[in-house]
């Protein structure tokens, strides 16, 4: 965007975000096991057919660390080593972009070829740090979301600054009865869903879909939450040669280095490309936009930190290149098929074979 709109960057005092990889690297190095004075950090990716591979490779390159797949790592004697042309190199910190169930075939899915056998044992021994930790996805459970105000009050002794969207826990009889009576007015979500999968927008669902949903709620109420429809903000989006309004939401980025939490002065604005669509997830055909935070009256700082009291800022959302809904879905399907075909092939090491006598953790 700096190349497309250089005048805007020169005149609008846009807060820079280019130091995010170094923020992330600092946080990762800070999580290294005790005794690691110069920790080796790697980014663990599922591979080139993953839809976020570009992000994985970009972050690794900008942090100056190795991008590895599961077959590039081996666990021996409680320690994780990276295969190189000079032999095994100890790894202290793994920034993983592999889901829990594929991370270690010894402890999770035995048919996974994306993870590292014995990695969980190495984590337990304290010889390697994995970020984010296994099981941290519990925070993505949509039922947990409904308890956030109470968690904030209990652990921080503060009131939430931003209120939650009203959320009905369907395992509570009164809430379930209310949801069933107003099903065509609610957004109903599986508590363990992601990427917009399984989500039903009541006002846009047909009778057959609502009937199936009603049966699912009655058979497994613990698996669902419901919320009133929230009309997301819209921003101008350039599609098919014209500017049209499309719904968006904002995904911020934060890094915890153990001493403080730094929030990037910017973020990812996700946009629902089909007209009237409220699901912004890229896996459902959504696009993205650049999000700029404008500096206040003070000097323009590079490192994100707390702003002086009383300073005002603006957020500007600019259009980024987007793809059509059909092309995005088709690309996702092709990548998934290619990933599945790759998993069926034998995966040998790319750089070196295990040394004689090498065993797994």
LINGIMO-V393322 format. One record per residue. N is the residue number from 1. PSI is psi in radians with two decimals (none if undefined). OMEGA is omega in whole degrees, -180 to 180 (999 if undefined). D_FIRST is the distance of its C-alpha to the first C-alpha in Angstrom with 1 decimal. Layout:
N&PSI&OMEGA&D_FIRST / N&PSI&OMEGA&D_FIRST
//
This chain:
1&-0.52&178&0.0 / 2&-0.54&178&3.8 / 3&-0.56&-178&5.3 / 4&-0.69&-178&4.9 / 5&1.09&-178&5.9 / 6&-0.58&-179&7.8 / 7&-0.66&180&10.6 / 8&-0.74&-180&9.4 / 9&-0.52&-178&8.9 / 10&-0.48&-171&12.3 / 11&-0.34&-171&14.2 / 12&-0.01&178&13.3 / 13&1.04&-178&14.2 / 14&2.28&179&11.7 / 15&2.28&-179&13.5 / 16&2.59&178&12.3 / 17&0.11&-175&12.5 / 18&-0.25&-179&12.7 / 19&0.12&-179&16.5 / 20&-0.77&179&16.8 / 21&-0.64&179&18.3 / 22&-0.60&173&20.9 / 23&-0.81&-179&21.7 / 24&-0.76&180&22.4 / 25&-0.72&178&24.4 / 26&-0.76&179&26.4 / 27&-0.68&179&27.3 / 28&-0.78&180&28.3 / 29&-0.59&179&30.5 / 30&-0.36&-179&32.0 / 31&0.04&-176&33.2 / 32&2.68&178&35.1 / 33&2.72&178&38.9 / 34&2.40&178&41.3 / 35&-0.18&179&42.2 / 36&1.67&-175&39.0 / 37&-0.56&177&38.4 / 38&1.31&-170&35.6 / 39&2.48&173&34.3 / 40&2.17&-178&32.9 / 41&2.42&174&29.9 / 42&2.75&173&28.8 / 43&2.11&-179&26.4 / 44&2.04&-178&28.5 / 45&2.63&174&26.9 / 46&-0.38&179&28.8 / 47&3.12&-171&27.7 / 48&-0.33&-178&25.5 / 49&-0.01&175&26.3 / 50&2.46&-175&25.0 / 51&-0.36&-180&22.1 / 52&0.30&-176&20.2 / 53&-0.63&179&21.2 / 54&-0.74&179&17.7 / 55&-0.74&180&17.1 / 56&-0.85&-177&20.6 / 57&-0.66&180&20.2 / 58&-0.80&-180&16.8 / 59&-0.76&179&18.5 / 60&-0.77&-179&21.6 / 61&-0.74&-177&20.1 / 62&-0.43&175&18.2 / 63&-0.25&-179&21.4 / 64&0.60&-180&23.6 / 65&2.95&-178&25.9 / 66&2.44&171&27.4 / 67&2.10&-174&26.2 / 68&2.73&169&29.5 / 69&2.99&-178&31.1 / 70&-0.61&-178&34.3 / 71&-0.21&178&36.4 / 72&-0.14&-178&35.1 / 73&2.59&176&36.8 / 74&2.48&-178&40.5 / 75&2.07&-180&42.4 / 76&2.34&176&45.7 / 77&0.55&179&48.0 / 78&0.12&-179&45.7 / 79&2.50&178&42.8 / 80&2.30&178&39.7 / 81&2.58&177&39.2 / 82&2.24&180&36.5 / 83&2.24&177&38.0 / 84&3.02&178&37.3 / 85&-0.21&179&39.1 / 86&0.28&-179&40.9 / 87&-3.04&-177&42.1 / 88&2.33&178&41.0 / 89&2.19&-179&38.7 / 90&2.46&178&38.9 / 91&2.29&-177&35.9 / 92&-0.62&-176&35.8 / 93&2.32&177&32.7 / 94&2.06&171&31.1 / 95&1.79&-170&27.7 / 96&2.42&172&28.6 / 97&0.58&178&26.5 / 98&2.34&-179&29.7 / 99&2.69&-178&31.5 / 100&-0.87&-170&34.8 / 101&-0.31&179&37.0 / 102&0.02&-169&35.8 / 103&-0.63&-176&35.7 / 104&1.91&-177&39.3 / 105&-0.26&178&41.7 / 106&-0.68&-174&44.7 / 107&-0.38&-177&43.9 / 108&-2.23&-178&41.8 / 109&2.08&-177&41.5 / 110&-0.31&-179&43.9 / 111&0.11&-178&42.2 / 112&2.32&173&38.8 / 113&0.20&-177&37.7 / 114&-0.32&-176&34.3 / 115&-2.75&-176&35.7 / 116&2.08&180&38.1 / 117&2.19&179&41.8 / 118&0.03&-177&43.2 / 119&-0.70&-179&39.9 / 120&-0.68&178&41.2 / 121&-0.69&178&44.4 / 122&-0.66&177&42.5 / 123&-0.76&-179&40.5 / 124&-0.56&-180&43.8 / 125&-0.15&179&45.4 / 126&0.28&-178&42.7 / 127&-0.23&180&41.7 / 128&2.53&175&38.1 / 129&2.42&179&35.5 / 130&2.19&179&33.3 / 131&2.27&-2&30.2 / 132&2.77&-172&30.1 / 133&2.65&176&33.8 / 134&2.31&179&35.6 / 135&-0.09&-179&36.3 / 136&-0.22&177&33.5 / 137&-0.16&176&32.5 / 138&-0.48&179&35.3 / 139&-0.33&178&32.9 / 140&-0.17&178&31.1 / 141&2.16&-173&34.5 / 142&-0.31&175&34.1 / 143&-0.62&176&37.6 / 144&-0.64&-180&36.7 / 145&-0.67&-176&34.1 / 146&-0.33&-180&37.1 / 147&-0.04&-175&38.7 / 148&-0.78&178&35.7 / 149&-0.71&179&37.1 / 150&-0.66&179&40.5 / 151&-0.71&179&39.0 / 152&-0.78&-179&37.2 / 153&-0.67&-176&40.4 / 154&-0.84&-173&42.5 / 155&-0.53&-176&40.5 / 156&-0.18&-177&38.8 / 157&0.72&179&41.4 / 158&2.80&172&38.7 / 159&2.52&179&37.8 / 160&2.46&177&34.4 / 161&-0.74&178&31.9 / 162&2.24&179&30.3 / 163&2.64&174&32.9 / 164&2.70&165&33.0 / 165&2.38&179&33.0 / 166&2.21&-174&36.7 / 167&2.25&180&37.5 / 168&2.14&177&40.8 / 169&1.94&-171&42.2 / 170&-0.17&176&44.0 / 171&-0.07&174&46.5 / 172&2.16&-173&48.0 / 173&-0.77&-178&50.6 / 174&-0.71&179&49.9 / 175&-0.74&179&46.2 / 176&-0.75&180&46.8 / 177&-0.72&179&49.2 / 178&-0.76&-179&46.7 / 179&-0.76&-180&44.0 / 180&-0.59&180&46.4 / 181&-0.39&-176&47.6 / 182&0.59&-173&44.1 / 183&-0.61&-178&42.4 / 184&0.05&179&41.0 / 185&-0.04&-171&39.2 / 186&2.79&165&37.6 / 187&2.13&-176&34.8 / 188&2.29&-174&36.6 / 189&2.44&170&35.0 / 190&2.40&-173&36.6 / 191&-0.48&-178&36.5 / 192&0.27&-178&35.4 / 193&2.82&176&32.9 / 194&2.79&178&29.3 / 195&0.34&180&26.4 / 196&0.08&-178&28.1 / 197&2.34&178&31.1 / 198&-0.13&-179&34.4 / 199&2.40&179&33.0 / 200&2.13&175&34.9 / 201&1.83&-172&33.9 / 202&-0.87&-177&37.4 / 203&-0.32&-178&36.9 / 204&0.03&-177&35.3 / 205&2.57&176&37.7 / 206&3.02&-175&40.8 / 207&-0.69&-179&44.3 / 208&-0.72&179&44.6 / 209&-0.74&180&41.5 / 210&-0.63&178&42.7 / 211&-0.74&178&46.2 / 212&-0.70&180&44.8 / 213&-0.73&180&42.7 / 214&-0.73&178&45.8 / 215&-0.70&179&47.8 / 216&-0.67&179&45.2 / 217&-0.70&-179&45.2 / 218&-0.60&-178&49.0 / 219&-0.52&-178&49.3 / 220&1.21&-177&46.7 / 221&-0.51&180&45.7 / 222&-0.36&-176&44.5 / 223&0.10&-173&41.7 / 224&2.62&166&40.0 / 225&2.83&179&38.5 / 226&2.59&180&37.9 / 227&2.66&172&35.9 / 228&2.70&180&35.8 / 229&2.18&177&33.0 / 230&2.12&179&30.1 / 231&1.76&-180&28.1 / 232&2.68&176&24.5 / 233&2.73&175&22.3 / 234&2.63&175&20.4 / 235&2.72&177&17.2 / 236&2.34&-179&16.3 / 237&2.30&-177&14.9 / 238&1.90&-179&14.6 / 239&2.29&176&17.3 / 240&0.75&173&19.7 / 241&0.15&179&18.8 / 242&2.78&178&19.1 / 243&2.21&-180&17.8 / 244&2.66&178&19.9 / 245&2.38&176&20.4 / 246&2.57&-178&19.8 / 247&2.54&-178&20.9 / 248&2.79&163&18.7 / 249&2.96&-175&19.5 / 250&2.29&174&18.0 / 251&1.89&179&18.5 / 252&2.93&178&18.6 / 253&2.32&-180&19.1 / 254&2.57&180&22.1 / 255&2.25&178&24.0 / 256&1.99&-180&27.8 / 257&0.22&180&29.3 / 258&-0.34&179&32.8 / 259&-0.60&178&32.9 / 260&2.85&177&30.1 / 261&2.12&180&27.2 / 262&2.30&180&23.8 / 263&2.24&-179&21.1 / 264&2.33&178&17.5 / 265&1.18&-178&16.0 / 266&-2.73&178&13.4 / 267&-2.97&-180&13.9 / 268&2.03&173&13.6 / 269&2.05&-180&14.2 / 270&2.42&-174&16.2 / 271&2.34&175&17.0 / 272&1.99&-173&20.3 / 273&-0.70&178&19.8 / 274&2.52&-178&23.5 / 275&2.26&178&24.8 / 276&-0.12&-177&26.5 / 277&2.47&179&25.7 / 278&-0.23&180&25.6 / 279&2.03&-173&25.0 / 280&-0.07&-174&21.3 / 281&2.43&-180&21.9 / 282&-0.56&180&20.1 / 283&-0.26&178&23.6 / 284&0.35&176&24.6 / 285&0.20&180&22.0 / 286&2.84&177&19.3 / 287&-2.86&-178&15.5 / 288&2.81&177&12.7 / 289&2.63&172&10.0 / 290&2.53&177&7.8 / 291&2.10&-178&10.4 / 292&2.38&172&10.4 / 293&2.18&-178&13.9 / 294&2.42&179&14.9 / 295&2.70&178&17.5 / 296&-2.64&-175&21.0 / 297&-0.34&-179&23.4 / 298&-3.04&-180&24.0 / 299&2.71&-178&22.3 / 300&2.01&-177&18.9 / 301&2.62&-180&19.7 / 302&-0.82&-177&18.0 / 303&2.26&178&20.4 / 304&2.32&178&20.4 / 305&-3.14&-178&23.9 / 306&2.43&180&26.0 / 307&2.59&176&25.2 / 308&2.55&-180&28.1 / 309&2.42&176&30.2 / 310&-0.16&-179&29.5 / 311&2.34&-178&26.0 / 312&2.56&180&23.8 / 313&2.82&175&20.2 / 314&2.66&175&17.9 / 315&2.23&180&15.4 / 316&2.29&178&12.7 / 317&2.12&-179&11.4 / 318&2.58&-180&8.5 / 319&2.42&172&8.9 / 320&2.88&178&7.5 / 321&2.38&-180&9.7 / 322&2.94&177&13.2 / 323&2.82&180&16.6 / 324&2.76&-180&20.0 / 325&-0.80&-177&22.4 / 326&-0.73&-180&24.9 / 327&-0.68&-179&22.7 / 328&-0.81&180&21.5 / 329&-0.75&-179&25.1 / 330&-0.72&179&26.4 / 331&-0.75&179&24.1 / 332&-0.77&-179&25.1 / 333&-0.73&180&28.8 / 334&-0.72&180&28.6 / 335&-0.72&180&27.1 / 336&-0.72&179&29.8 / 337&-0.73&179&32.5 / 338&-0.69&178&31.5 / 339&-0.72&179&31.4 / 340&-0.71&178&34.9 / 341&-0.66&180&36.2 / 342&-0.64&-178&35.0 / 343&-0.39&-180&36.8 / 344&-0.26&-180&40.0 / 345&2.66&175&40.0 / 346&2.38&-177&41.6 / 347&1.74&174&39.1 / 348&2.85&179&40.4 / 349&2.56&-179&38.8 / 350&-0.51&-170&36.4 / 351&-0.75&-175&37.6 / 352&2.68&177&41.1 / 353&2.72&177&43.8 / 354&2.52&178&45.3 / 355&2.75&-179&47.9 / 356&2.37&179&51.5 / 357&0.05&-178&52.6 / 358&2.23&179&49.1 / 359&2.87&-179&49.2 / 360&2.77&-180&46.8 / 361&none&999&46.8
//
